[in-house]
Amino acid sequence: LIHRFKFQRCPELAAILAPLLAAQIQHCYRFHQLDWPDVIVAMPMTYQRWCKRGYNQAGLLTHQVARLLQRPVAQGLLRRIRDEEGAQHQADVGQRWKNMTHSMHCTRSMTGLTVAVVDDVLTTGASMSAAADALLRRGAKAVDAWAFAYVEPHQPQGEP
């Protein structure tokens, strides 16, 4: 479903995926007795990538999850300020981190606020780390990472 949602022009799948993500987030915050973030923001994509895909899948998830959790969305809070060379989903771990260095910009002060960043898939953490760095540079107290799916790191050859 995630692959179809992201790469096969199926934005309507956000309505199926968002309630699953929202339920998991509610469970985690209750179980760990965490305070809710002050605001939620979508993982940004470059304008060129948005034009090619036609929508930001993280943005669609963000708005649906925020509605379900009754949390505010900070539209335009994060900007991707440079396009990575090639598609990030096809890059290896080292290239992903290199691509993301100083690639995000937070557009306004977040002093003292906790921000949740929503993405569809957390693979290496490079994009999420870049988003968190940008928010922390603008004064965020904390950044929570919300992702629908997580890609387990591969074991090196020869290890169990």
C-alpha positions, 0 to 999 in steps of 0.5 A, a space after each residue: 500500500 505504501 508503495 502504491 501511495 507514494 509511487 503509483 499516484 494513489 493519494 486516496 490511500 492516505 485515508 486508509 493509512 492515516 487511521 492506522 498511524 494515528 492509532 499507533 501514535 495514540 497508543 505510544 503517547 498513552 503508554 509512555 505518558 508523553 505530552 502531545 506535541 504543540 504542532 505537527 508538520 509534514 516532511 517536506 519535498 522539493 517543488 520539483 519532486 512535488 510537480 513530478 509526483 503531484 502531491 506530498 504523501 507525507 503532507 496528506 498523511 499529516 493532515 489526516 492524522 492531525 484531524 484524527 488526533 485533533 492537533 494543529 498542523 504548521 503548514 509550510 513550517 519546513 522547506 526542503 531547500 535543495 534537491 538531492 541528486 537522484 531519488 533519495 529512496 534509491 540512494 545508499 545509507 551514506 549517500 542519503 545522509 550526505 544528501 540531507 546535510 543542511 537540506 532543510 529550513 525552518 521558516 519561523 521560530 519554534 522557541 519552546 515548542 515540541 514539533 512532530 514531523 510526519 513522514 511515510 517511511 523512515 529508512 535511515 533517519 537522514 531526512 528526519 534528522 535533517 528536519 529535526 536539526 532545522 527545527 532545533 536550530 529555530 528553538 524547538 524544545 523537542 522533535 518527535 518523529 512519526 512515520 507510518 513504516 520503518 525499514 529495518 537496517 540490513 545485517 552485514 553479510 555473515 552476521 546472524 
